Every structure is written in C-alpha cells, then in structure tokens.
Amino acid sequence: MSVLEINYAKCKVQLKGIDISEKILHNIMLSGIHGIDKKSEELYKEQIKELGNYYISGIQKSFFDFISLCIESKNKENFYECTRSLSYIYALLKKSKKYIKDKMENKVLSDEIKKEMFNTSIEEQIGYSWKKSDLKKCNLYRENVELIQVAYKSFRDISSEKSIEEGILLNICTGEIYKTQGYKVYKPKSSLKEDMVLSILEVDRIYVFPGDKNPKVKIENFNYRRLRPLDLDNIKKHAKDDFSYVVKEAKSQIKDILKDKNPFYILKVFSIRKNKNNQLAIFDKNDNAILLKFESLRFLVESLKRVQLINQSLVCYFDYDIEENIFFGVPVAIINDENIISLFY
Amino acid sequence: MDILLELNKDLIKLCFAGSTARQDAFNIKKYLSYINELGEKAAIFSSLESKLLSVINEDTSFSENIIESLTILNSILKIQGNIEEKDFDKEIEFSNKGSKIQSISCVKLNIVRDNLLFNPNGFGKDIIDIYNLNMHNDIRLYKAYCESISDYSTVISNYVENVIIPSIGEDIVPFIIDSIDVKGTKKDAKLFKLLYRIINEKIVPLSLKIAKEGHGILLAEALYTLDKGKEYEDILLFYAKKGKAEVRRSSFTSLIKIESSEGEDLLIKGLKKIKLGHLYEAIGCTNSSKIIKSVLDEIEYYRNNMDIKYNAKIKGLLEAITKNNNKTILSFIELIFKNKKHYKNILNVFTEKQILCNLQDQKTKEVNEFLYNISKENEDLIEFKVRMIFRLFSDNECYKICTKLIEEKKEIYSFIKDSLMEKYNFNMIIDRRWIDLLLDANVKIDLEIFLLPDDEERWTRLLDLYVEDIKNGDKYFFHNFRYTNILAKAYKIGYSNADKYYNIFIEHGYDENSLQKDLKSFNVKINI
C-alpha cells in the first residue's frame, strides 16, 4: 500500500494506536521521570511493544528511546535530553493525530496534506518507510548527480543498541547537503584505492526522502571519479556568506522540536578569531559570528596555513548547548582550493 | 537569560517528579512577573506565561502543561543563545608550513582510526594499506597512532611503533609528547623511546621531568638519555644508589658513558655483591681499565672459589665483558681458551661457544681475526670459523676455502647458508655457485631468498627438493606452512611451473582444500 493512497482502515488503526500512546505518555508524566525504575521500565516496554500493532513504529521507537534515555539520564543525573525526548513525543502525538485526521477527512490528498507529507518527516516520524516507488511517483528523485561524502559517523542507537552509520553527502552542483543513515553510503572494498581516496560519486539516481533542510537520500548505481579543482570551485560557490541569515534559518529549524536538531550548512569563512577562553568563532564579511565547537581535531585549525582556511568554506552543523546556553556550529569539513579536509569521521 | 535557565531547571525538576510534585508548582510563581515583562516585547513570552499559569492553577493536565511550558521555553532559549562577538578579538596564528593532510575518504579514516583505537588485537590490514599507498602521514591520525601503542606486543602496536611513526618523523613529536604520561609505565616508555629516536638530545627537558616525577621502566628509559654530559651526574648517582633494578641499570649505564669516576667507584664496589644484574649493561660498554680489571679479578677470584651460588654472577659477568670491545678482554678470553683446564669451572658456567657467540656480534676486524685464529684449529668451533672466513676473505677466496673444507668432509652447509645471509643481507645478487653448492647438498630452507625470479632452473631444483620431502612423509607435512610458503613464493614471482608443483603436492597427499586455503592466506589465488 502506497502512502499516496488514503487507507481509512489503516488511519483508524493508527489513531487508535495514538490514543494508546497518549495514555502511556500520560501515565509516564503522572509518575514523572523518577517513576521509571527497573520494574516499571519492563512494564512500560511491554505496553510500548503493543504499539507495534498499530502502524506507528516511529512513535513506538520514540517511546523506546525515551525509556533508554531515562535510564541513562539517571546514571548521569542530567535530565535535559530526557525531557527533550518527552516533549518530542508529546508534540509528535499531537501533530500525528491532527495529520491523520486531516488525511481521513479528504478523499484525495489535499494540498495541505501534500505539503506536510513532502516537506516534513511526519510520515517517517509516525512510522512509514518510504519506498523507492513512492519517491519516484512523487518526483522525489534527481538524476545524474555528483556527490561527495564530506563526513561520516557511526554511533550507537540508544534503544536498539545497534550501530548506526551516518554519512553527510554534498551535491556538487546544487550545494545541497544530504544525509544517509542506517547503512554505509558505500562500503570500502578490500584495499581498492578509489575506496580510500576522497572521490566524487557519479550517481545515476538519488531518491530524496521528505524532510527538513538536509533530507535523507538513497543512492542508486554510482561510479567513482577523481576530485578535480573545478569541483572544489563549484562547491565553494554554494557557501553562505551571510551568517545572520544562516543563524536565523538554523535557529528557526532547531527551535521546532519535531525538526532535525542539527541542520548542516556550507559557510564562507571571512575570518576566524578566538576569545580569552580560547574559543573559536568564524566571521562573515559583515562581522557576524558563529561560535565553533569541535568534536575533536581543534588543533588542526591552527596547524593549517592561512590560505587553507581564510576565504575558504567550512561545512558545519548547528547545535544548542543548554548548559552554556549557546548556539554553535560544529565543523565537519573544510573545503579549500586544494582539498576537502574531513574533520568528522 | 539566567532567569530563564533557572526556570528551565525548575520545570525539569517538576517533570522529573511528576504529579506528586503538584504542590511544588508554586515555585514557578516567582518567574511570572519577569515573563510578563518580556511578554510586552514578544508574544511568545505571553504564551509561556499562560502555560505557566496553567501549571500553577489548573488541577487537570498538570503534566501536559509542564511539557508544553518546557517546549515553549526551549524554543525561546534556542533562539536567544548567542555569543558576544566583541569578545572574539584575537586573530588565530596559522602555521607557515601547514600540516600533512591526505585525501583519504572519511569512511576509511573512520575504519583506520577505529582499528588503531578499539581493535588492538586486529591485523591492522587497513593501516598497512594506507601505509603502502603512502597515505598514512595525516595529522588527523597522529593522535590515534600514539594511542595505539600498547603495553603489550600486538601487530598494530608494533607496526605503528616500528614503521608508521618513524616514517612520519618530527611532525608527530607534539602528539607523542602529549600522549606520554610522565608517571606512566610500559606504554609511555615505548612512546618515550620513539620520541628519543626522533628528537635525540632535545628530549632532555622531558627526561628531567620524568626523573622528578616518574618511576619504573619509563624512568629507566629517561635516565638512559642523560648520557651526554656530566651535568646530570647527581641525578644518575641518586638513582644508581636507590632505584629499582631497571632504574639502577640505566643509571649505571649512563654514568659509565659519561665516565663518571664516582659512578665507576660505585660500580666496582657493587661487583662484590652476588646479584648484580643491574651492572652488566654498564660493564658491556665501559672503557674504564679500572672497571675491566676489577671484573676480571672478580672472575679470577671465583675461578678458585667456585660455589654454585656464584654461577649466575660469573655467567652474567662473562656475558657482559664478551660484549665489550676491549683488547684486555680479548687477551683474557685467549687465556681462557689456551688454559681450558685451568678455567674449567668458568667454562662449565659459560661455554666456549657462548663466549664466541657473544664476541662475534661485535664484527670488528680485531674481533673477527681473533675469532678466526681461535676457531681455525678447533673442529668444535667450525661454525665460527666459516662465519669469519666470510667476514675476512674475498668471495673467491671464501669459495675456495669452503669447497676445500667440504672436500675434507666437513659438514658446513648450514653455516655457509647462515654466513651468506649475514654477508649479503637477503640480497639476491650473490655468486650462483653458492646456491648450486647448497642445492647439491639438499639445503633448501630459506634458500629461495637468494633465487632470482627468472632463474627457473634453480627454482625447479629447489621445488624438487621439497617434493622429495613430501614423498618421504615429512612429519611437518600438514603442520606448518613450509610447503605452502615455498609454493606461494613461486606463484608470486611468476614461476612458470608453479601450477605443475601445485598438482604434484596434491598427487603426493597434500589435501587440495587445505592447500588452496593455505595459499589464500599468502594472498595467492589459484586458477586451476
């Protein structure tokens, strides 16, 4: 069954599932985070497992994540992420209920529903896995695309304990930044040189999943080719040189709890300076700043030559730190005239 | 903004406690006037205020109101989290040289880094790959290289220690220094040794820091580096007197190298003790006639008063002095060999062969001639004689002497092979007569290292010798890689009859599956 056809029976089941979810959430909130201990954890998990029968696997996963976060938070005695997760579930249930009800009120998909469906991750957040055929029908694909993977990370999924791999891909022609999640973009085979070297992927077709600024993509059939100076020039053309606009846009995304909390941007670095606490910030031509926080490799910035960073581009993702109450960028790659230096792998 | 962060904390507390904290909600009241003021500037604060009022006043939906208040507050905080641009007033200092950065894909970087940090017992294939492609010298991996050095011996740790870091050189120095814990142990000692190999005497400030704060094997390594002048004599004397065995060993060695007279006296005094393992290394490198005389006197003394409890001491002293390149010592050894009966007790503890084995490592002309003269008339020492012939005579003379010895029915083939290995250092450019001589004598192990890839005739002869062993039911047949190793090498150099020998091996009982599997482990693919 395609997502593009309204299946009333399925929507009804989903709404029933959402009702149960609301009850679970209500019980959790009544007892508070402190009420989740080893005993109640099992009880909640049993109830959450039941949600698997209502086509709402995304909502179900957000509950599992919350329970795991609660246990982890209690060890760390830091409940910010935990309450954030609770707010996320609350907002998701509210939005999902409205979205599904709106869907059921129409015989065909209304423009408003289509807008939600194609411009946000709501379907996936509820639990639908987009199929290539859906994406093709909705024209959510691009052909003959040239991509480069600028960052890569593997991390542990909090509830499933499985290792998740995330790649950050940059579209050379458009400057769009995509994410691939759940699997490696391309698996390095043995010791082939093209797997080792930072290469351009010439992709026949990419499928773009509905989402926020950096949507998920699936790539189909690709070849490698060497990175050329012209590619670097092309990428740098897409770097944003007005940080006030970038910050505004990024903040408006991260303030919405249902949107991706770490949007990626390519930024043009006009200058880079530090304060007395040795924190670094990049500046645009109008002296608007973005504070930088490094995952690691901070030392690398000062080991570069000036020409390798100034007037070059930096790929960053944005984040917010509640403890210090600061909004900051985390550099993941430097793109200069010579090369792409990945800082995030 | 601090007030909003406080409010956030209080809301999280309420969320943590759940509805049982209903009565604590009045705490929120204190924020209302502040939020109300802000509400006049931005509507979002009014929404927050109304939600907070619901938290305080409404009995129903208490928890839901808290969550909604938290969501609104977090949106506000995220929008407002800014930095003070004016505080960033210092330009950063860039490097003039720039660092080494390779075009490695981030996936590969991730795999290599994970191998270095989290898979210490792995085979490090990816690390070897990037080295072979000359892509290992990348500043992003320096820290991981240093952290991969481990206390114990692993393929990865050894490879990084012996191949990767030495090939990077000075660029990695700050990272090594950063990784060394001055109070650390074996791993830090390894890193320290690596650092010393790269920066030599520039290491002294770090050595002095370790001398102050360090201990154990790291301290011992640091003391070895204080051997360039007398300014550190006091530190060395201090540890020579009271450190642990390894610390005292390195202190004495450095004291002897800087020719400290106080150190020499201390060493001589120590010779009287039974356990003196910490002195052997210093004795092995001393030039002091005073010390050498004392050591020889000590040996002489115990020759006459031999007691089993002195065995280890005498053995250690002889082992140490035979590593020392000194004329007096050579004369003393000559004396022992001439009066074997007289030195019977000593030769029981440390045999003639052991003495010569130690001596031959010195490889000086004097020692070579001494060894040749001492072994030429003694059948038991023929292995030393052959080795010295290779060291002292030209190739032609050497061949003549060796063939004469063979004619005299002397079993010297394996000594010839070992001497060839020493002299030519695995170089294939040697006189082909030696190979024929060894093949005729059925000497085959390791012989392939001297065979030229296109020397098909000799490869055939060598493989035939292995086939003979298989036919004769060699006991190592299925238990080691001897046969697969030689066949794999034949395949790798492109020997044209490799397939034929593959079949012959199977014909004579080698299991095909295990042969294929074994060859695969040598990276040889068979297309039969």
Interface residues (C-beta under 8 A of the other chain):
Chain A: H26 M29 L30 S31 G32 I33 H34 G35 F79 Y80 T83 R84 L86 S87 Y90 A91 Q149 V150 A151 Y152 K153 S154 G167 K184 V185 Y186 P188 S191 K193 D195 M196 V197 L198 S199 L227 K251 S252 I254 K255 D256 I257 S271 I272 R273 K274 N275 K276 Q279 L280 A281 F283 D287 N288 A289 L291 S296 L297 L300 V301 E302 S303 L304 K305 R306 Q308 L309 Y320 D321 I322 N325 I326 F327 F328 N339 I340 I341 S342 L343 F344 Y345
Chain B: M1 L5 N8 L11 I12 C15 F16 A17 G18 S19 T20 A21 S63 E64 I66 I67 E68 L70 T71 N74 S75 L77 K78 I79 Q80 G81 N82 I83 E85 D87 F88 D89 K90 E91 I92 E93 F94 S95 N96 K97 G98 S99 I101 S103 I104 S105 C106 V107 K108 L109 N110 I111 R113 K125 D126 D129 I130 N132 L133 M135 I139 R140 K143
